[in-house]
């Protein structure tokens, strides 16, 4: 299927590894021109080089932290009017809420709620004016099924989810859609850290924790970043213009709720 987005411009945040990298690759395969950001240069440049070699598309890289105003300004200077925006940030560390301070909470909110909101604010009006826009926020399956040791992520990402629900509908008539992608367990560095935290709490090895989690997933495995990227690319497509304000789970069927 031709997704109808060849030549469109996209910002993909936290794109050097994991799910952001999967989304960047999938968009590049559709001919989308990319501006990729990440906090570390080496992995970012490696990913950009691999995408260029595999697809031939233009890839601009910006080393920046999207939780900061300076970082967001740097990315927007490189791509002032994206047609597609993929917000993404590594989740806060797991832990016990009793140990978190106000500063701990503010850091989580800056990365996983306020940073994405600022990027949306900076890009949505030009999308409306052009009559096309696709905004995808990579959040977490924990929005639907909170995990006790991920309280910072549960709270910050749920806040972003509520915000998106309020703003997505008024802009839909302009062919601008805003959706959230909720990953379950994927083979990423983030999941390894989460597994280690959960395993430590239960007094078992990380390998045993992973095996237990895999058995509980109907698909029988952890997800792959490229599978996730393909879903992202479709939601950015011309054909997906009637899908907005949704929380799309990509979790191999792990969430057992009806809604």
Secondary structure, DSSP 8 states (H G I E B T S, - for coil): ---S-TT-EEEESS-SSHHHHHHHHHHHHTT-EEEEEES-HHHHHHHHHHHHHHH---EEEEE--TTSHHHHHHHHHHSTT-SEEEE---------GGG--HHHHHHHHIIIIIHHHHHHHHHHHHHHHHT-EEEEEE--GGGTS--GGGHHHHHHHHHHHHHHHHHHHHHGGGTEEEEEEEE-SBSSHHHHHHHHHHHHHHTS-HHHHHHHHHHHSTTSS-B-HHHHHHHHHHHTSGGGTT--S-EEEESTT------
